[in-house]
Amino acid sequence: MALMERILVLHLMFFALSRVVVNSAATTGGGLINPLKLEMFVDELPDMPKIKGYYAANGVVKPTKLEIGMFEKKWKFHRDLPPTPVFAFGTSSLTASVPGPTIEALHGIDTYVTWQNHLPPNHILPIDPTIPTAMPSNKKGVPTVVHLHGGIDEPESDGYAKSWFTAEFEEKGPTWTNETYHYHNMQQPGNTWYHDHTMGLTRVNLLAGLIGAYILRHPDVEAPLRLPSGDVFDRPLFVFDRNFLTNGSIYMNSTGNNPSIHPQWQPEYFGDVIVVNGKAWPRMTVRRRKYRFRIINASNARFFRFFFTNGLRFIHVGSDSAYLGKPVVTNDTVLAPAEIADVVIDFSESTSDVAILANDAPYPYPGGNPVNDANGKVMKFIILKNRETDPWRVPEELIEYPSADLSAASTTRYIAMYEYTSNTGKPTHLLINAKTLEDPVTETPKVGTSEVWEVINLTGDNHPLHIHLGLFKTLDQTELVNLNEFTACMNKINDAIKCNLSKHAGGKKLAVPVHEQGWKNVYKIAPGYVTRILVRFSYVHANASYPFDATAEPGYVYHCHILDHEDNIMMRPLKLIK
């Protein structure tokens, strides 16, 4: 009830503002473009600019300090689309890109980044101040704060949702700490990515373009694997969906599903145009040999089930920010928003000269609409005919990290996911453990320990759970029986033990895919199931302690990574203790 009262107060305070902060593109940009009018596979797949997170002097590798800005500019998503207004990361407005530059860091070498906000006074997309939203006191400026997704760093550099700032640091959020973020790069090698994480604005700031890759390399460990490497054969692939107006602007519905409660907020954003590395349905010419692709699902809400139309397979070597112990071969792979599949594709196995990377995941996932002719295609690979010697390999053993040791777990926590609806049956907000980000912290793990979390999904959607700082392994997924009875009890008292979870968690088991059994920072929490995970609040590759104070303010968070859910307000604080 307290949450709804706060929402009502916000709604009354900012009602007039919500009526003027509308999607100007929707009012001036003409109609929504038919995606099938855009010819597929006409643009080459871009390789994003690269920035080294270190430098060498006299043969010695040393830390470096980067300045990376956020700019408003025009971006060309398709040959036949007019340039699109976007927000983009880069070292200058001229070089800023969507996605932003790939930061390449080295294990053990610190990287310092000053994230600079050069964004305009007003957003290019509609915002909804009736959900908990970062709001500058003068109502001017686009608040931003950057989170390194998968990074293991101090709270002051984690990009806490209320640590936002506007252009020139003119206004700062209540938990703002430093202009410069410190990335220690002491964790296991792998894939992370940086993106905006502002309270109530994450969905619109990412939709506008504020994303980029951050790859942590460890040559001593990775070079012996002899996986494909180098700019040609090792490529990040950012995949996301958008809708566009005929003038090229990004389209986001400016009317909410419950407009009398939330004038703009919708429970999920879906676009029919599939974009890879900033181009709609691009093409890439490849040789008949192995390539490594670090596939990042940067969509707001869309899940992808990727597959190749010619039967090529995915050889998984990593998941999210960590390597697997052994490679796993699959015919398809499902990625939730924010998940990363680190895969090798061997184009020498192709029986054709063309391979379409396609998608058949329903939206919303898993019980929503089937894909159509537009969002069911991702990109095209043109495979050269000549065969050639391939020096790369996929070894039988990759990097083995410790297994999930349940005996080491210090406690068990119960994490319940709720969705609330209006009297019309449409969603109004979502919560974890029936609490908001503002409610007192209840998850207080000790630094260096492991915990079992039993994550209970009482909604009809699959929710990708992301935990900041911690890495986790998924142990099992069990269907809840007599779900309505259990949900009614949970809605009343919000206590899994008193509602007899052990009795209700007795249905069928849902297998954890082999390529998702390693250490992850995002996992798909199936609807109507309880998913057990072992969360580790220490490094997985070494017994070393964190080189920072993980108990400092403002702490961390965990949340659903469907951005529309995270913003309203499926996110909880996470405060480590000594």
N, C-alpha and C positions, 0 to 999 in steps of 0.2 A: 504493500500500500504506500509506503514511504517513497518508493521509486516512482510510482505513478503520480504522486503529489508533486515530486520534483519536476517530472516531465511536464505536468500541467502548468506549473509556475514558469518554467522555461518557455513553454508554448505561449503563454500570455505575454511574457516580457518581450519576446522576439517575434511575435506574430506579424507585426508590420514589416520587420526586416525580412522575414521569410517570404513576404509577398513581393519584395523588390529584388531580393537575391535570387534571380531565376536564371535559367540557362539562356543567355543572350543568343547563343547559336540557334537554339530551338525557335526563337522568335524572329530571327533575321536570316537564317541560313537555308530556308526552303525546306523541302520535305526530306524524309529519311531515304537514303539511297538504297535501291535494290541491290544487294550484294552480288546477285547473279549477273548484273550489268557490268561488273568489274571482271575483266578477263583474268583468269588465274594463271600463275606461273610465268608472268611477264617480267618481273623484277628479280634481279640477282640477289641472293642472300648476302646481306652485308656482314662484314666482320667488324665488330665494334672497336673503337680506338682502345689502345692499351696504355696503362700507366703503371710504372714500376713503383711498388711500395717500399723501395730500398734504393741505395746507390752504392757504387763501388769506387773506392779511392785507394790508389796504390795497391791494388789487388785485394783489398779488404772490403767486405760487404758491410755497410753501415745503415742504421735507421735513417729514415727521411721524413720530412714533413710535407704534406700535400695540401693544396688549397683547391677544393672542388666546389663549384657553385651550382645553384639551381636557377635556371633562367627560363623566361618565357620566350618562345621562338616559334617559327613555322617548321613543320616536318612533313616530308613527302612519304606517305604510307603506300602509295600505289601510283603507277604511271599515269592513270587516268583520273586520279583524285586531285583536286586543288590542294595546295599546301594547308596543313592542319595546325592550328594553334595548339601548342603543347607546353608542358613544363619538362625541362630536360636537365640532366646532370652534365657537367663538363668543366674544363679548366677555363673556358671562355664561352661567351654566347655563340661565337662562330663555330667552335668545335663541339659544343654540347650536342648530345645525341639521345635517341630513344631506341633501345636502352642506353644508359650512360656508359662511360668508358669502363673497361674491365681492369680492375686493380689486381696486379699480380704481386703477391707477397711471398716472402721466404720464411720458412719455419725458423723461429728463434731470433728474427730480426724485427724490431718494433717498427710499426707504421703509425704516423701521427697524421690525422686529417682534420683540417678546419673546414667544416661544412658551411658554406656561405649562402645566405638567402638573398637572391636578387629578384624575387618574384614581385609581381605588380600589386597594387592596393586591393584589387578584387580578383576573385577566383574566375577561371574560365568555365567552370562547371557549377551546377546548382549545389548549394549546401543546405543543410537542415538544422537550424539552431535549436530545435525542440528535442534533439537527442544530445547527450552530454558532449559538448563540442568546445575545442579550444577557441576562445573568442577574445581578440585584442580589445582593450578597453575603449579605444577610439573607433572600433569596428573597421579598421583599415589594415591591410596587410594580410598575406596568406601565411598562417603559421605552418612551420615545418620542423621536424626533428628526424634524424636518420638513425635507423636501426640496422646493425650488421647481423643479418639473419643467419644463425648458426655460429656466430662468434662467441668466444668464451673470454669475456673481458669484464672490467669493473662496472658497477652499476652506473657510474657517472658517464660512461662511454657507451652505454647500451641503447640509448635512444628511448628513454621512458616516455610514455605517451603524453605526460604533462610537462615534459622538459622542452617544450617547443619554443621557437623564437621567430620573429618576423624580420623583414629586411633590415640589414645593418644592425641586427640585434637590438632594434629599437624597443620592442616589447618582448618579454620572456615569460614563459610559463612558470607555475609555482614551484616546480622541482628542477628548474634549469640549473646547471652547474658550470660547465666549461664551454668555451668556444672551440677548443681543440679536443678531439677524441683520440684516445690512445688504444691502439690495437696491438696486443702483445704477440700474437702469432705463435703462441706456445702450444697450441692444440695439435691434434692429428691433422695431417695434410688432407685437403679435400675442397669441396665446393661450398661457398657461402655466397650470399648476395645482399646488397644494401638497398634499402627502400625507405620511404617515408613511413612514420609511425605515429602521426599526430592524433591526439584525442579527437574522435568524431570526424576526422577528415582523411583517414588513411585510404578509404575507398576512392575518394575523389582525387587525392594527390597521386595515387598509383595509376588511376585511370588516366590522369593527365600526362603520365610518363615518368614518374620519379622512381626508377628502378635501375639496377646495374649489377654486374657480376664482380665477385671478389674471390679469387682463387689462391689458396694457400698451398705452396709447393714445398716439398722436402726432397731435394734431389738425391740425397744419400739413400733414402728409403725407396723412392719411386723409380729412379733410373734403372735399377736392376730388373724391374718388372718388364721393361721394354714394351710398354703400351704405346700406342700411337701418340706422337708428341710433335710440337712445333705448330706454327700458326696455320699451316695448311691442313694438318691431319688431326688437330685437337681444337674443337670449336664449342664454345657455349651456344646454346640455342634457347633464347627466351621466347616462350610461346604464350600468347594471350589473345583475348577476343575483344572486339570493339564493334560499335555501330557508328556510322558516319552520316552526316547530312550532305546534301548535294553541293554545299559550298566547301566541303572537306572537314568541317568541324566534327569533333567527337560528339556523339549524341548520347545524352543521359536523360532519362525521363525526369522532368521537373515536378511531376505530381506523384505523391506517395500512394501506397496501396490503402492507407487509412488517412486520407488527407485532413480530416478533422482533428486527428491526433498528431500525425507527422506530415506536414505539407509536402515533403519531398522524399523521405526515406522509403526505399523499397527493400524487401528482404534479400533479393539477389539481383546482380547485374549480369545480363547475358548479351553478348554481341554475336552477330552472324559472320562477321569478317574475322578470319583467323590470321593473326600477325605473328611473324617469326623474325626476331632481331630487327623489328621496326618496319618490316615490309609485309604486305598482305599476300599470303600464299606465294612465297618466293620460290625460286628454283636454284639449284646448286649443281654444278657439274663436278663429278667425282671420278677418280680413277678406280680401277678394279683392284682395290686393296683395302686394308682396314683403316677406319676412321674412328676417332673418339668424339662423342657428342655428350656434353653436359647439359641435359635438357631440364630447364627450369619452367615450371608452370607458374607464370606471373599473372594469372587471371584473378579477377575479384572473386568469382564464385564457380566458374566452370571447371569441372573435372574432365580430363581427357583419358580415353583408352586408345592409346596409339597402336597402330599396326601397319605393316607394309602390304600394299595391294599385290605385290609379286611374291610374297611369302618370305622375304628376308627376316631374319631373327635378330633379337636384341641380346647382346652378351653383356649382362650387368656386371660391372666391376666395383660400383659404389652406390650408395643410397644416401641422399641428403649430403651431410658433410663428412662422411666416413667411408673408407673402403670396406668392401666385403672380404671375408676370409678366403672365399673361393668364388670364381666366376659362376654366374647362373644364366642359363639360356632360356629365353621365353619367346613366344610368338607374338605377344602383345604386352603392354604395360599400362597400368592405371596410375595416373598422377593427379592427386588433389591439388588445389591451390597451395603454392609455396613448397611443394615437394620437388625433389631433384632426382632424376634418374641419370646416373653416370654409366654410359653404355658404349660398347664398341660395336660398330656395324661393319661386317666384312662384305664389301661390294663384289669381291671376286666370286661369291656364291650366287650372285644374281643370274637368273636364267633369261633376263630381259635387259634391255638397254635403258629402261625407265622404271623408277620405283616411286610410287606415291605414298608419302606418309599420311595416313588417314586416321580418323577418329570416329568412334561409335558410342561414346559415353552419353547416356541420357542426361538431361539437365532440367531441373535440379537432380543431382545424383543421390540415390540410385533409381528413383522411381518416377522421373520426370519425362519430358518430351523426347522423342527420338531425334537423332541428328537429321539435318536436311542436306541438300546438295551443296550448301555453302559451308556450314560449320562442320561438315563431315570430312572436309579436305584440309590438310595442313600445309604441305609443301611438296615439291617435286625434285627428285634426284635424277639427273641425266648421267648415265653411266657410260664412260668411254669404252669402246670395244676392245682395245688392245690390253692384253694381260701383261703384268709386269712383276718383277721380283718385289716382294714385300718384306722389309726388314723388321716390321713390327710383329708382335705376338700377343697372345693372351695366355699368361702362365696358368698352370694348374693351381697354384697357390698365390694369393694376393697378400693382404696384410691381416694377420690374425690378432684381434683384440680380445680382452678377457670376456668370458661368457657371462651371462646374467646369473649372479650368485645370490639366490634368494636368502640364503642363510645370513648374508651380510646386511639385509634390509633392516633398518632401524625402526621402521614403523610402517603401517598401512593407512592410506588415506582414501576417502571416498569422494569422488568428483562427479557431480550430477549435472547434466545438461538439460535446460528447460527452455521451452518456447511458449510465449504468452500471446493470446489472440484477443481481438476486439469482439464485440457482440455479433459482428458479421463473419467471424471465423478467420479473419486475416491477421497475420502476425503483427504485433505491436513492438515487441522487443524480445531478446533472448538473454538468459543469465546462466552463470555457472554457480551451482550450489545456492541458487536463489538470492545471490548477492551481486552488487555492482562493484566496479573498481574502487569506488569511494568508501565502501564498507570496510571495516577493520580487517586486516590481514588474518587469514586462518592457516595458510600454508607457510610453515616456518622450518624448513629443513636445516640440518646442521651441515656446515661446510665439510666436505670430504666423505659424506655418508651416501648411502643408497636408500631408496624408499620404494615400496610397492604402492602404486596408485590404481585403484579400481574405478575406471571411468564409465559412468552409467549414462547412456544416451536415451533420454525419454522423449525425443523428438522424432519426426519423420524423415529428417535429413541426415546425411553423413556429414560429420563435422571434422575437418582436419585440425587436430589438436597440436598446437605449437607451444613448447616450453622454452623460455629464454634461459640461457646458461647451461641447463641440464641436457644430457643425452640420455636416451632411454631405449630399451629393447621391449618389444611387444611379446608377451608371454602366451596369452591365449585370448579368445573372444567367445563368449558364451551367450546364447540367446536367453532373454528373459521370458519366463512363462507367466501366464496370468498377468500380462503386462498392464492392462487397465487397472487391475486391483493394486498393483505395486505403484503405478503412477499416481493414482488417487491418494495413496498413503504418503508418497513423497511430496506431492503438492501440499498436503496438509501439514506435515511435520518436518520434511526435509532431513530425514535421518535414515540412512541406508540400513543401519544395524537394527533400529527399532522397527523398520518396515520389512525386516527379515529378508535381506538381499540373498542370503545363502539359500533360502528356500526357492526364491524366484529365479536364481541363476542356475537353472537346471535344464535348459533347452539344448538345442544342437550346437555343436562347436563350428566356428568359422575358422578355417585354416589361415594362418599367417603365411602369405606367400614367401617362398624361400629367399627371394631377392630383397625382401623387406624384414628379414630376421636379424639384420645387423643393428648397429647403433644409429639411431635416427633422432631428428629433432621435430619431425612432423609425422603423425600417423592418422589414418582414416578411422574415425570412431563410428562404427556401423550403427544405424538406428535400431532400437529395440534390443541392444546387446550391452553387456558389460565387458569392457576391454581391460585386461590387466597388463600393466606395464611396470618395468623396473627402471626407475629414474636414478641416474647417478650424478651427484653434484661434485664431481672431481674429474680430472682427465681420465680418458680411457686408455691412452697409449703409454702412460707412465705413472709412477707413483708420486711424482712431484706435486707439491702443493701449488695452489694458484699463486702467481706472483703479484697479487693485488688483494685488496680487502673486499671480498664478496659480500660482506655484511653491511657495507656502507649504504648511505641513502643515495638515490631514492628507492633502491631495491630493483627487482625485476618483475616480470609479469608472465602469465600464461594465458592462452586464449584460443578461440576458434579462429582459423585463418581464412574463413570466408569473410572477406573484408566488411561486407555489409552487416554481418553478425557481430564482428569484433567492434565495430563503431557503435553498436546499439544493443547491449553493451556487454557482449559475451567475453569479458576479460576480467581477470582477477589478479591482485597483487601477489607477489612471491618474495618473501623476505628471508634471506638466509641468516642464520645465527651461528655463533661460535660454540 
